[in-house]
Amino acid sequence: MEPLLILGLLLVLLAIGLPVAWSFAGAVAALVWVYDANLNTLMLQGFRSLNSVILLALPLFILAGYLMQSGGIAARLVGFVEMAVGRRRGGMGNAMVCAAGVFGAISGTATASVAAIGTLMIDPMAEKGYPRGYSAALLGISSLLGILIPPSITMILFAVATQQSVAACFAASIVPGILLMIGLMIFNRSQIGRRITELGTDAATTSAQRWRVTVRALPAFSLPLIIIGGIYGGVFTPTEAAAFAVLASVLIGALVYRDMSFRRMRDSTIAAAETTGSIVIILLFSFIIGRILVSERIPQDLAQIVSTLVTNPICIMLLVNVFLVFAGALIDDVSVTVVIAPLLLPLMQMADVNTVHFAAIVATSVVIGANSPPMAPVLFMACRIGRASAHQAVGPALRMMLFVALPVMLLTTFVPSVSLMLPRWLGLM
C-alpha cells in the first residue's frame, strides 16, 4: 500500500506543477521516511549508478541533437525529404513524418525532433492547407520516432536501468519504429480530400534543383548511416558513436554548411547542459527510488499480487500496456523508463516476456502516453511550436493513436518477432 501512496504523491507533485526532478526528490523523501532508509548510503549508491560509461552517451547525443539543429543539418534533411515525397498526395505531411524519423535517427530524443522539425515545417504546411492543430498532432506523434529509431536516449536509459545490452535494445525498436512511420504516412494520405485540402507544394521540380538539394543533404544523411552502421558493425560503442556524432555535427555545420557559428555552438552547448542536468537529477533520484523498492521487494510483491488476480499472460501484458500508457500520459518518457519499467519488469518476466522485447513495448507505449491528455507533454510542446491550441490538436492526435500507434503497440506486444527478429539476426541475444 505504501508504494502506491508514494506513487500517488509523485503524480500529485507533478500535477501541481512542481519540476519533475524535485517531484522525484519528494518521492525519495517519502520513501526514506516510510522505510527508515539510510539516505547517505542511498546517495552513494545512486552516484555509483550514474558513474557509467554507457551514460556518457546521454549528454553527447543530446548535444549532437542541438548542434544539428543550429548547424543547418536539420534544415538540409527536411529539404531533401520534402523534395523526395513532397509532391505526392499528402506529401507535406509525409515529409514531416520522414524528416522526424531521419532526424530522430540522429538526435535520439522526441523534444529535439519537435523543436527542429516543427519550426521548419508547420508554417509551410499551414500555407499548403494543413490545419495547425492537425500538423501539431502529426508532429507530436511522429517526433516519438526519435525514441524508436536508434540511437535512442530512452533505450539507453532502459538498458542501464535493466542491465541489458544497449545495442540489443536499439535493434528491438527499429521495426516498430518503421511500422509507426509507415502507418502515419498512410493515415496522413487518407486524410487528404476528407479533412484536409492540400494545395500542392513548391518542392524542387527541375533536375538541377533536385540534384542541388540531394548533394547538399548528403553530408547530413551520412551521419545516421555512419552512427548506426558503426554501432552494429562493431566499429565503435554507442558512447563512441555519440562522441563521433558531436564532432561530425560541428564539422559539417561549420565547414560544409557554414551555418555553425561560435555563438550558436555556445548556445547549443548551454541548452544541452541544461537538458542533461535535469535528466541526470531525475536519474539520480530514480535510481534511489529503485534501490529502495528492490530492497523492500516491492516489484516482486506487486508481481505476486497481480498473479493472484490475473493468471492469463495475455491479460498481464494488456494490463502492463494500459499502465505504461497511463504513466506516460502523466510523466515524461525518462521517468517512465527508469522508474515504471523496472517496477513492471517482474510482471513481464512472469508472462515469459524477454527483457529486450519489453524495451520495445515500453517505447511503443510511451508514443501513446506522451501524446495523451491530461499531461500530453510532447503533444503540448508541438502545439506551442506550431502555435496551435490544444483542443484543435487533441482530436487528430487521438485518431492517429487509435488507428496507428495503438495497433503498432499491440503488434509489438503480442508478436515478439516484431522486436526480437533484428536483435537475433544481428547476434545481440
N, C-alpha and C positions, 0 to 999 in steps of 0.2 A: 504493500500500500504506500509506504514512504516514497519509493522511487516514482510512482505515478503522481503523487502530490508535488514532488520536486520538478518533474517534467511539466506539470501544470503551472508551477511557479515560473519556470523558464518561458513558457508560452505567454503568460501574463506580462512578464517583464518586456518581452518583445512586442506585445500588442500595445503597451502604453508608450512605446517609442524609445525605450532605453537602447543604446547602442548594443549590437549583437555581442561584442566581446564582454561588455560589462554585465549583460544578461547572463552569460555563461559564468561569470565571476560570482554572481548572486546564487546560481545553482550550486557552484562549488562550495560556497559558504554554508548553504543549507545542508549539503551532504556531509560536510565536515562536522557540523553541529549534531546532525541526527546520528551519525555513526561514530562520533568521537574519534575521528581520524587525526593522525599527526600531519599537520599542514606542512611542516618543514620537510619531512620525508617525501611527501607528495610533490612538493615543488621541485625537489631534486630529481625525482623520478620523471616528472614532466619535462624538465630541462634535458635529461638524458634522452628522452624520446624525440625531442626536437633536434638533438645533435646527430643528425643523419645525413649521410652523403646524398641519399635519394632526394631528401627535401631541398637540397641545393637547387634542384631543377625548378622548384616552385618560383622563387624570385626571378630566376633567369628567364623562364618562359613568359612571366608577367611583363618583365622589362622588354622582351622581344616584341610582345604584342603592342605595347605603347610606341616603341621605335618604328615598327612597321606602319603604324597609323600616321605618325608625324613625318616619316621619311618618304611618303608618297607611294609606298608599296601597295597599300590597300587600294588606293585610287587606281593604280595600273591593273590590279586584279579585277576590280569592278568593271573597268573599261573593257577589258578583254572578254569577260563573261557576258557583258551586255552585248558586245558585238557578236558573240557566238550564238546566243539564244534570244537576243532582244527583239529580233524582227519577226519571230514567230508568234502565233496566238498565245497570249499570256506571257509574252517574252519578258516584260519588265519585272513582273512578279517572280518568274522563274529565274531571272538573272539575279534577283536578290537572294533567292534560296541557294543558288550555286555559289554566289560570292560569299555568303555566310559559311557555307561548307568549306570552301577553299581557305578562307581567312581563319576559320576555326581550326583547320589542319595545321596552322602555324602558331596562332596565339594561344590556343588551348582553353580559352575562357569565353563564357557567354557574354559577359559585360563588355569585353573588348570588341566582340562582333557587333553588339548593339550600337556601341559608340561609333565604330569605324564605318560599318555598312549603312547604318541609319542616317548619319549625317551626309553621306554621299548619294543615297538613293531615294529617300522618302519624298523629298521635294520634286525631283524629276518624275517620280511615279504619280504624284498628285497632278502634275501638269498633263500627264497622259490619261487621266480619268480614274485613277485608283483612289477610292476614299481613304482619307488619312487613318481612320480607325482600322480599316482592313489592312492597310500597309503596316501599321504598328503591330497588329496581331500576327501578321506573317513574319515580320522581323523578330518578334518575341519568340515564336516557335522555332524558326529556322536558326536563330542565334544559338540555340541549345545544341546544334550540331557541333559546336566547339567543345562540348564535353563528351561527345560520342566519337568524333573522328580524331585520332591521335595526332600530335601529343595532347593529352587532356590532363589538366591540373586536377580535376575531380578524380580521375583514375589513379593519378599519382598518390593522392591522399588516401583513396580506398586501399591501394596496395600497401601503403605504410601502416594504416590502421589495422589491416587484417593479415599483414605479413605475407603478402603474395608477390609474385613477380610483376613488376611494372609493365614489362613488355607483354606479358600474357593478358593483363587487364586492358592494355591498349588494344591488342588484337581482338579481344572479345567484343568490343563496342563498335568495331568498324562496320560489320554487316548491318547491325541495327541502325547505324548512322546513315548508311547508304539507302536502306529501306525507307527511313524517315524522309530523306531528301527526295527520293523518287515520289513518295506519297504526297508530299507537299506540292511538288510540281504538277502532279496530276490533278490534285484538288484545285490549285490556282487556275489551271487551264479550264477546268469545268465551270469556274465562276464567271469567265468572260462571256458576256452576252446575257447572262442571267442576272447577276447582281452588279457586274462591272462593265462599263463601256470603255474599252481600251481604244485610245485614239491613235495608236501606232507609235513608232519610235524613230529617233534620229540616229540610230546606231550606224557605224561606218558601213557604207554601201559599196564603194569602189574597191577594186583590188588593191590599189595603192594605200587607201586608208586602212583596210584590214591588215595588210602587211605591216604597216607602221605600228598599229596598235599591238599586233602579235609580237613584233620584235621588242617593243618597249616592255611588254609583260613577261618576256622570257626570264629575266633575272628574278622577278618576283615568284614565278612559278617554280623556279629551281629550288627554292627554299623548302617547301613541303616534301618534294621528291628526295632531296638530299637528307633531310631530317628523318623522315620515316624509313627511307631505304637504308640509311646508315644504322638506325637502331636495329632493324630486323636483319640487316646483313652482317651484324656483328662488328661494324666499323667503330662505333662508339656507343657508350651507355646513354640512357635518357638524360642524365645530368650533363654529360659532354655534348650531347645534341643541343641542349638548351644553351650552353655556352657558345656553341657554334652559331645558333640562331641569333643571339645578340650581336656577335661580331659581324655576321653576314648582313644583318639589318642595318647596322651603322655604315658598313662599306657600300652597300647597294644604295642606301638613301643619300649618302654624301658624295660618292664618286660616280655612280651611274645615273641616278635621277636628279641629284643635286638639289633635293628638297630639304635635306637634313642640314640644319644649322646648329651652332653651339647652343643657342638659346632653346631650340626645340629639343635637343638632346638632354639639356639640363631639366627642362620641364617634364620630359618623359621619365627621366630617372627619378625625379621627385614624386611624380604620380605613382610610379611603380613601387617606390619605397613606402608610400602611404598605404597602398593596397596590400603589399606584402606584410607590413607591420600589423594591420588589422587582422589578416588571416593568421599570422603567427600567434597573436594573442589568443584568438579563438582556438587554435590548435593546442596551445599550452593548457588552457582550461578544459578543453575537451579530453585531452589525454588524462588529466587528473580525474575528471568525471569517470572516464572509462576504467581507470585504475581502481577507483573506489567500488564501482559496480562489479568489477571482476572479483575483487577481494571479498565482496559480500555475496558472490554467486547470484547476482540479480539476473543476468541473462539466462543462466541455467534454470533458475526458479521460474522465470517467465515462460521458458520453453516447456517446462513440466506442467504449468498451469494450463497453457494452451493445449497441450497434448491430451489433457484430461477432458477438455471441452470439444476439441476438434481432432479427429484421428485421420481424416482423409487428407493425403498430401496435397491434392489439388485445392482443397479448401484452405489449407495452411498457406499455400502460395498466393491465393487470392487475397487472403487476409493481410499478408505482408505487402502485397501490391497496394491495397487500399491504405494501409498505414503509411507507406512511403509517400504516396501521393498527398495524403493529408498533411504529413510533416513538411513536405516540400512546398505546400501552399502557405505554410506559416513561417518557415525559416529558410535560410539560404542553402544552396547545394553543398557548401563546405560543411555546414553544421549537420546536415542530413548524412553526409558521407562519413564523417569522423565520429559521430555520436550515435545516430539512429541505426545506421547499417551494422556496426559491430554488435549492437544490442539485439538485433534481429537475426544475426548470423546463426546462433544455435537452432532457431526455429527452421531455417532453411536447411541446415545440416540434418535436422530431424526428418525433413521431407526429401532427403537424399539429393539435395541441390549442391553442385560443385561451387566452391567459393568464387572461382573465376566467372562462372555462369552468373552468380549473384551480382558480380560487379556490373555486368551488362543490364541486369534487371534494375539495379539501383539507378543507373544512368538514364534508362528509358522512363523510369518512374519520375525522376526529377524533371524531365522535359514537361510532363503534365503538371506536376506540382508547382513549378516555378512560374507557370502562366495561369494558375487557378486562383480565383478570389478565396479568402479576403485579402491576403497579402500580395500575391502575384508579383514578386519582386522584379522579375525580368520583364514581364508584360508592362508594368507601370513605368519602368525605365524606358522601354521602347516608346510608350506614349509620350513621355517627356521629350525624348529625342525627336519624335515625329510631330510634336505639337498637336496631339490628338487627345480628346477626352477619353477617360477610362470607359464610360458607358458605350462609346462608339466602338471600342476595341474588344470588349468582353464577348459580344455575340459572335463575331467572326472567329475569335480565339477558341471559344467553346466548340464551334463546328469543326475547326481544324483538329482539336484534341479528340473529339468524338470519332471523326471519320479517318484520321491519320495516326495521331500519336497513340491513342488507346489501342488500336489494332497492332501497332508495332510493339507496344509494351507487352501485350498478351502473347503475341507470337514469340517474342524473345523469352518470355517466362515459361511457356509450355512446350516450346520446341527447342530443346537445348542445343541442337546442332547449329542453330542460327548464330549463337555466340561462341560455341566451342569448336566449330569446324576450322576456323582460321588458326586459333592457337595450337590446335593439334597438328594441322598441316605444317605449321612453322616449327614444330617440335618444342613448343614452350610449355607443354604439360603432358 
